[in-house]
Structures are given as C-alpha cells and as structure tokens.
Amino acid sequence: MKEDFIQIKVQISVPKTKWLAIYNEKYPELTFNIFSKYLIDENTDVTLFQIAGKAVKRFLKEFKNRIAQDAFQILYEGEDRIILNIKTSDPWILRALVKTELLIMYPIPVKNGKIQMGTITTRKKFDLFLTELDAQKIKYSIKSVGYFRPIPLLTKNQIDILNLAVKLGYFEIPRKITLTNFAERLEISPSALSETMRRINYKLAKNYLYR
C-alpha cells in the first residue's frame, strides 16, 4: 500500500555549546538563515549561512575572534548582511538527516537558539529522524503536522491570464498594455479582470509570506 506523505514543521534546539546557539541568543536583532548543509566526511560538515541586521559588523568581528580562520569563509560582506560558509567537526543534525534520508526545505531560519525546520516526507521516515535526535539527546518540538496534497496554487484560467499578462508586458514599468486593453483582449470587463488579478496576486503573496 502506498504510504501518504505528510508536511511537518519541527523546532529543534541547538545545543547550548554550539556557536550558533551562543550568537543567535546574544544577537536577537539579527536574522540567521541556513541556505544549505552538506557533509564533507562522516565527521565534518559545511553550512551556508546568511546573517542580516544592523549589528552584523559587530557580530562578525566577535565571530572572527572565536572561530578558527580555516573554519569559515566569507562569501559576501555588506553593511547589514553577510554570507558565510562555516565548517564544523560535529555535524549533529546533518548526520541524522543523512542517516534517515530526510530532505528539508531551505532556507531554514534559526531563532532563539532553535532551528525552524520544515519537511515533506513519510511518517515512518520522520519517526526515524526523531529517533536519531532522541539518541543524541537533542530537544525538539513538533509545531504542525498535516497531510501533503499537491493542489495547484492557481486555477488553469488564472495561470493562462498570468502568462498572457507577462507576455503582453502588463507588469512592466511603464506598462505596455493597460488594464482596459488587456480586458478587451480577453473579452471580459475591466472590473472582472481587475478582480481576477487581485485574486492571483493575493494567492501568490500569501504563498510567499507563509510557506
């Protein structure tokens, strides 16, 4: 029997001794996002971080004094944002992910010393992942669980209108076609088209903000 997929959000506590927990709690005004993680070998991993906020320069200065120079690489450094590759010798969470073949969704925010992680997987595979966390005595809490249903975000008609809007230059600045002329092309009223565009934009915005 085919096993159903579930969509899960789980919050995982970063061990207090890890640099991420220390600085994430020390600089609550900064936003920490994990963009990717991969294993170099069984005992070493590399993580791509984006850290942003007004205190990022102060954070980076302190970080450089704490972490060995060969353990990180600055890929981008701006006034309020940095991108770092960081190598660690204890891939605690990544080891569990690899062992259970659990795929996670990026970017992964880290807030208050906790990783906010989302995944779409089977219940059996996720239970194995939690077993691995238990074995390492890592604290976690499940924030939400639901069945995954691949329902299209937009209807076929909305997709067709959106594609035509892009093709005709409706979203360009300045617009290459007015709402009225666009409505005439579709043989509907301008008010009906305006309502459809609002519904499309609402769905896209909601999906982007709350995914």
Rosetta blueprint (number, residue, H / E / L):
1 M L
2 K L
3 E L
4 D L
5 F E
6 I E
7 Q E
8 I E
9 K E
10 V E
11 Q E
12 I E
13 S E
14 V L
15 P L
16 K L
17 T L
18 K L
19 W H
20 L H
21 A H
22 I H
23 Y H
24 N H
25 E H
26 K H
27 Y L
28 P L
29 E L
30 L L
31 T E
32 F E
33 N E
34 I E
35 F E
36 S E
37 K E
38 Y E
39 L E
40 I E
41 D E
42 E L
43 N L
44 T E
45 D E
46 V E
47 T E
48 L E
49 F E
50 Q E
51 I E
52 A E
53 G L
54 K L
55 A L
56 V H
57 K H
58 R H
59 F H
60 L H
61 K H
62 E H
63 F H
64 K H
65 N H
66 R H
67 I L
68 A L
69 Q H
70 D H
71 A H
72 F E
73 Q E
74 I E
75 L E
76 Y E
77 E E
78 G L
79 E L
80 D L
81 R E
82 I E
83 I E
84 L E
85 N E
86 I E
87 K E
88 T E
89 S L
90 D L
91 P L
92 W H
93 I H
94 L H
95 R H
96 A H
97 L H
98 V H
99 K H
100 T H
101 E L
102 L L
103 L L
104 I L
105 M L
106 Y L
107 P L
108 I E
109 P E
110 V E
111 K E
112 N L
113 G L
114 K E
115 I E
116 Q E
117 M E
118 G E
119 T E
120 I E
121 T E
122 T E
123 R H
124 K H
125 K H
126 F H
127 D H
128 L H
129 F H
130 L H
131 T H
132 E H
133 L H
134 D H
135 A H
136 Q L
137 K L
138 I L
139 K L
140 Y E
141 S E
142 I E
143 K E
144 S E
145 V E
146 G E
147 Y E
148 F L
149 R L
150 P L
151 I L
152 P L
153 L L
154 L L
155 T L
156 K H
157 N H
158 Q H
159 I H
160 D H
161 I H
162 L H
163 N H
164 L H
165 A H
166 V H
167 K H
168 L H
169 G L
170 Y L
171 F L
172 E L
173 I L
174 P L
175 R L
176 K L
177 I L
178 T L
179 L H
180 T H
181 N H
182 F H
183 A H
184 E H
185 R H
186 L H
187 E L
188 I L
189 S L
190 P H
191 S H
192 A H
193 L H
194 S H
195 E H
196 T H
197 M H
198 R H
199 R H
200 I H
201 N H
202 Y H
203 K H
204 L H
205 A H
206 K H
207 N H
208 Y H
209 L H
210 Y H
211 R L
